[in-house]
Amino acid sequence: MNIFDRKINFDALLKFSHITPSTQQHLKKVYASFALCMFVAAAGAYVHVVTRFIQAGLLSALGSLGLMIWLMATPHSRETEQKRLVLLAGFAFLTGGGLGPALDLCIAINPSILPTAFIGTAVIFTCFTLSALYARRRSYLFLGGILMSAMSLMLLFSLANLFFGSVWLFQANLYVGLVVMCGFVLFDTQLIIEKAEHGDKDYIWHCIDLFLDFVTLFRKLMMILAMNEKDKKKEKK
């Protein structure tokens, strides 16, 4: 038998029989909003890099936090949908601007870091998202407690490192954080499915969960690549 004669059923690859049709429609809205957030965030980051307004990094971060709280306080309904989409776009734009200082640092070290980090993040995010979608329902929800505990430990070590100033501890925090965020992609994707199955159709807020996962993944991978590139330049000297 020639294995190359076998036909691949691509339609079967796109079927999620364990997810109800209404939840599949909800996921389409979530990922459409996610795509919008990515486009607007890229515009925000571009504006910061072009203007080189360093102080805008902190202001953008504070502004995005304010918009997220405003979005959280605005109830999900047909009447407020347009308003919440505008708030979502503003949140994404300011989040992209908040990445500005990190982008400036990477550009100063090696501009090729940015496309490499983005492509790497997109591949990681896509793979873990598909894993969560194809896996049995609720199979990754057990990760919630583990991931939150890991985040608490990482925060504790970050605070401790303010006094120790250990480069090794900083690097370890980055690598562990990258693994933890991969876990959050799995967890958040399946949690969104479960919420939708139980009637929570707030696709805008669900989009924020995935968007923050992507941004945090991108930031950590970008910093890891920047540190590795910096070490390479030191070795050449």
Salt bridges, closest charged atoms under 4 A:
ASP104 OD2 - HIS48 NE2 3.20
ASP104 OD1 - ARG52 NH1 3.00
GLU194 OE2 - ARG137 NE 2.81
GLU194 OE1 - ARG138 NH1 3.37
ASP200 OD2 - HIS206 NE2 3.42
ASP202 OD1 - HIS76 ND1 3.68
ASP202 OD1 - ARG84 NH1 2.79
